Amino acid sequence: MNQHKERLRVILAIAIIVVGVTHFLIPAPYVKIMPPQLPYPLELVYLSGFYEILGGIGLLVPPVSQAAAWGLIALFIAVFPANINMAVNHIKLEYIPDSPWVHVVRLPFQGVLIAWAWWYTKPADLEKQASILPKPLIPKELELK
């Protein structure tokens, strides 16, 4: 199970980094689904993209991976109003099918993402944990127990 958990950690990290990068490359769709009550929608899109990239990288840095997972949970909760806004107001986006079924699946998927990140809030076996840092470079005093 640990091997699959670490593969899934890498998949989540890469996916969330890619999504974060798209916030900077093509912010318009994200701005379009922002609830109108929120100020500075473009800036909020950039901010959420930054934290997605940071969280994805953090999942792969063992001394901070648990904190990164908690941060991603907070982020997934924070962006949920945009997903609700998209569903409730039937906001059409290019490349996303305009179907109520897409929203029926998309909204609960946020819960899947939260659960997925939650899995990484628990201490991991540092010898087996996926890491972008070489294991010998991680100071022993930074290892989480």
JOBEL-V618933 format. One record per pair of residues at least 6 apart in sequence whose C-alpha atoms are under 7 Angstrom apart, sorted by the first residue. I is the first residue (numbers start at 1). J is the second residue. If there is no record, write none. Layout:
BEGIN
i: (I;I)
j: (J;J)
END
This chain:
BEGIN
i: (6;6;10;13;13;13;14;16;16;16;17;17;17;20;20;20;20;21;21;23;23;23;24;24;27;29;30;31;31;31;33;33;33;33;34;34;35;35;35;55;55;55;55;58;58;58;59;59;59;60;60;60;61;61;61;62;62;63;63;63;66;66;66;69;69;69;69;70;72;73;73;76;76;83;87;92;123;123)
j: (129;130;130;56;57;59;56;52;53;56;52;53;56;49;50;52;53;49;53;45;46;49;46;49;45;93;45;41;42;45;82;85;86;91;41;82;81;82;85;68;69;71;72;64;65;68;65;68;69;130;131;132;131;132;133;126;131;142;143;144;120;121;122;117;118;120;121;121;117;114;117;110;114;107;103;98;144;145)
END
